[in-house]
Amino acid sequence: MEKRYSQMTEFELHQEITKLNDKSKKAEQMGMINELAVYERKITMARSYLLNHPDDFKAGETYELNDGSLFHISHMNGIFAWGFRIGNENEEEAFPISLLLRKVN
């Protein structure tokens, strides 16, 4: 039975990320786009558990996302930041904290 990322030690998470990176490279080489996307999502989730949350991510803060848009956190739920993109305040979204690049406040 596999452990959940939340139950893994930092060392185990690093091992898992290395394993997933290898699998994603193989999937990419073989043109398996759907499988590649799954591995990339798993890597994102595992990386989120390596970050210092909730201390470094708080409601009321704004972060840049990898697409250049700004994301304002309204609340945290585990490793997910819930909120909205600046300029689209009517649509609530959630992102794993590893996708939040840098604090803008």
Rosetta blueprint (number, residue, H / E / L):
1 M L
2 E L
3 K L
4 R L
5 Y H
6 S H
7 Q H
8 M L
9 T L
10 E H
11 F H
12 E H
13 L H
14 H H
15 Q H
16 E H
17 I H
18 T H
19 K H
20 L H
21 N H
22 D H
23 K H
24 S H
25 K H
26 K H
27 A H
28 E H
29 Q H
30 M L
31 G L
32 M L
33 I H
34 N H
35 E H
36 L H
37 A H
38 V H
39 Y H
40 E H
41 R H
42 K H
43 I H
44 T H
45 M H
46 A H
47 R H
48 S H
49 Y L
50 L L
51 L L
52 N L
53 H L
54 P L
55 D L
56 D L
57 F L
58 K L
59 A L
60 G L
61 E L
62 T E
63 Y E
64 E E
65 L E
66 N L
67 D L
68 G L
69 S L
70 L E
71 F E
72 H E
73 I E
74 S E
75 H E
76 M E
77 N E
78 G L
79 I L
80 F E
81 A E
82 W E
83 G E
84 F E
85 R E
86 I L
87 G L
88 N E
89 E E
90 N E
91 E E
92 E E
93 E E
94 A E
95 F E
96 P E
97 I H
98 S H
99 L H
100 L E
101 L E
102 R E
103 K E
104 V L
105 N L
